[in-house]
Amino acid sequence: MSTGREIGSAAELQARIAKGWKPNRYLTNMSMAFFANTSDYVATSIFPICPVDFSTGYYYIYNKGDLARDHVKRKPKFGKVSPAQMGHTDATYYCMVDQIIVGINQIGAQNYQRANVPPSIDPKRAKNRFVTDQQLLHLDILFANSFFKAGVWENEFEGIVSGSGVTPSGNQFIKFSDANSDPIKFFDARKRQIRLDGRRMPNKLTLGYDTFLALKEHPDLLERVKYTGSTANPAQVNEKVLAELFGVDEVKVLYATYNAAEEGQKDEMRFICEPDGALLSYTTPSPRIDEPSAGYIFTWDMLGDGNYMATDVFEGEGGTHAEFMEGLLSTDMRKTCDDLACYMKHCI
């Protein structure tokens, strides 16, 4: 005989709640997942990606001096000039394979599937997102170690604090957090040197997050834009404005963060790239056979499917009722020309 209050009906649930029972169903429209915004990861947008057929190989480097020298000479009467020299060297790349594996308990996953839990906690979906996020995080860490830190580039400058009797000398400049600094004049000088040494005008400025904040608030830069705003849209210094003021095609800010603590320790959140650094460089938008670039990211499709970042699922051993999801990536982030880049440390 039915009581009109079957288990699971609205009336039954209301009666249980009135007696103090608290429902334990999960929300289906939100969760607290601290995955990074994918736009924060910028490693592959700074230097061009160059797919390669083999994990290791060579590439040519034409001698800049030979290409820039005037070899054209007056032809002697009844004779000829000596052949011009156009030499080259070569360098190597080596794409290593990195891997991440995460397990999925097939038996435990049944509870989630039968309970109609939110998609965010679905084991396969969540761990696929986890693997992808880890690969992007790892790429940015590789970028930081390969390109965006002190000691990498031959042309390196260090910020100092101005004061009584203190003036920059050699490879020094006044920190951008110091009102006495002149960022536009400083970057103009760096652009001139790169244009002179590398025969290309730098087109990209990459900023650590704290360096970006200091430039946003620099009085000289604010003075230059203060009359461009309105009440509804006040003037502000952003990436686009900085690109226009410094005369580069693009300004990139490095927002990505990571946990530097080992597992089991208290979280230690840091920016992946040096927050007080800056990198001015010339890079091509894509690999070019007749163009130089300050750096390249060589990528190898280790599985032969055309992807240098791959995800796969495989079964665990019999009786374990487990499956595993793996992520693979193979890159070599290679500095290819010191003359086309300049790194600034301790900008603030």
Residue pairs with C-beta under 8 A, 6 or more apart in sequence:
4 11
5 11
5 12
5 15
6 12
13 23
17 23
25 115
26 117
26 118
26 121
27 118
28 116
28 117
28 118
29 118
30 118
30 120
31 118
31 120
31 121
33 120
33 126
33 129
35 129
35 130
35 133
36 133
36 136
36 137
36 256
36 257
38 133
38 136
40 255
40 256
40 257
41 136
41 137
41 139
41 140
41 256
42 140
42 143
42 206
42 252
42 254
42 255
42 256
43 136
43 139
43 140
43 142
43 143
43 297
43 333
44 139
44 297
45 252
46 143
46 147
46 204
46 206
46 252
46 279
46 281
46 283
46 295
47 147
47 281
47 283
47 293
47 294
47 295
47 296
47 297
47 333
48 283
48 284
48 285
48 286
48 287
48 293
48 296
48 297
49 286
49 287
49 296
49 297
49 299
50 287
50 296
50 297
50 298
50 299
51 299
51 300
51 301
51 308
52 93
52 95
52 298
52 299
52 300
53 300
54 300
55 94
55 95
55 96
55 97
55 300
55 302
55 330
56 92
56 93
56 94
56 95
57 92
57 93
58 90
58 91
58 92
58 93
59 90
59 91
59 92
59 93
60 88
60 89
60 90
61 88
61 89
61 90
61 91
61 336
62 86
62 87
62 88
63 86
63 87
63 88
63 89
64 198
64 199
64 339
66 84
66 85
66 86
66 87
67 86
68 199
71 84
71 85
73 81
73 82
74 81
75 81
91 334
91 336
93 296
93 298
93 332
93 334
94 332
95 298
95 299
95 300
95 302
95 308
95 330
95 331
95 332
96 330
96 331
96 332
97 300
97 302
97 328
97 329
97 330
98 138
98 328
98 329
98 330
99 326
99 327
99 328
100 131
100 134
100 135
100 138
100 326
100 327
101 324
101 325
101 326
101 327
102 127
102 130
102 131
102 324
102 325
102 326
103 316
103 322
103 323
103 324
103 325
104 123
104 124
104 127
104 322
104 323
104 324
104 325
105 123
105 321
105 322
106 321
106 322
106 323
107 321
108 123
109 123
109 124
112 121
112 122
112 123
113 122
119 125
120 126
124 313
124 325
127 325
128 311
128 325
131 311
131 325
131 326
131 327
132 311
132 327
134 327
135 309
135 327
135 329
137 256
137 258
137 272
138 329
139 329
139 331
140 256
140 258
140 272
140 273
141 258
141 272
142 331
142 333
143 272
143 273
143 333
144 272
144 273
144 274
146 152
146 295
146 333
146 334
146 335
147 279
147 295
147 333
147 335
148 206
148 208
148 254
148 273
148 274
148 277
148 279
148 343
149 273
149 274
149 277
149 343
150 156
150 274
150 277
150 343
150 345
152 335
152 343
153 279
153 335
153 338
153 341
153 342
153 343
154 338
155 171
155 190
155 193
155 194
155 338
155 339
155 341
155 342
155 343
156 171
156 342
156 343
156 344
156 345
157 171
157 172
157 173
157 190
157 342
157 343
157 344
157 345
158 171
158 172
158 173
158 344
158 345
158 346
159 172
159 173
159 174
159 175
159 176
159 276
159 344
159 345
159 346
159 347
159 348
160 166
160 168
160 172
160 173
160 174
160 175
160 346
161 174
161 175
161 178
162 174
162 178
162 180
162 181
168 174
173 181
173 186
173 344
174 180
174 181
174 182
175 181
175 214
175 346
175 347
175 348
176 183
176 211
176 214
176 215
176 218
176 347
176 348
177 214
177 347
177 348
179 218
179 219
181 218
181 220
182 220
183 215
183 218
183 220
183 221
183 246
184 220
184 221
184 245
184 246
187 205
187 246
187 247
187 280
188 247
190 202
190 280
190 342
191 201
191 202
191 246
191 247
191 248
191 280
193 342
194 200
194 201
194 202
194 280
194 282
194 339
194 340
194 341
194 342
195 201
195 202
197 339
198 282
198 292
198 294
198 337
198 339
198 340
199 292
200 282
200 292
200 340
201 282
202 248
202 280
202 281
202 282
202 340
202 341
202 342
203 248
203 249
203 250
203 281
203 282
203 283
204 248
204 249
204 250
204 251
204 252
204 280
204 281
204 282
204 283
205 242
205 243
205 246
205 248
205 250
205 251
205 252
205 278
205 279
205 280
205 281
206 251
206 252
206 253
206 254
206 278
206 279
206 280
206 281
207 215
207 242
207 251
207 252
207 253
207 254
207 277
207 278
208 254
208 271
208 273
208 274
208 275
208 276
208 277
208 278
208 347
209 253
209 254
209 255
209 271
209 275
210 275
210 276
210 347
210 348
211 275
211 276
211 277
211 278
211 344
211 347
211 348
212 239
212 242
212 253
213 348
214 347
214 348
215 221
215 237
215 242
216 236
216 237
216 238
217 237
218 237
221 237
221 241
221 242
221 245
222 235
222 237
224 245
225 235
225 236
225 237
225 241
225 245
226 235
227 235
228 235
229 235
229 236
237 245
239 250
239 251
239 252
239 253
240 251
242 251
243 249
243 250
243 251
248 280
254 271
254 272
254 273
254 275
255 271
256 271
256 272
256 273
257 269
257 270
257 271
257 272
258 269
258 270
258 272
259 267
259 268
259 269
259 270
260 268
260 269
260 270
261 267
261 268
274 345
276 345
276 346
276 347
276 348
277 343
277 344
277 345
277 347
278 343
278 344
278 347
279 341
279 342
279 343
279 344
280 341
280 342
280 344
281 294
281 295
281 340
281 341
281 342
282 292
282 293
282 294
282 340
282 341
283 293
283 294
283 295
283 340
284 291
284 292
284 293
287 296
292 336
292 337
292 340
293 336
293 337
293 340
294 335
294 336
294 337
294 338
294 340
294 341
295 333
295 334
295 335
295 336
295 337
295 341
296 333
296 334
296 336
297 331
297 332
297 333
297 334
298 331
298 332
298 333
298 334
299 308
299 330
299 331
300 308
300 330
300 331
301 307
301 308
301 310
301 330
302 308
302 310
302 328
302 330
303 310
303 312
303 328
308 329
308 330
308 331
309 327
309 328
309 329
310 327
310 328
310 329
311 325
311 326
311 327
311 328
312 325
312 326
312 328
313 323
313 324
313 325
313 326
314 323
314 324
314 326
315 322
315 323
315 324
316 322
316 323
316 324
335 341
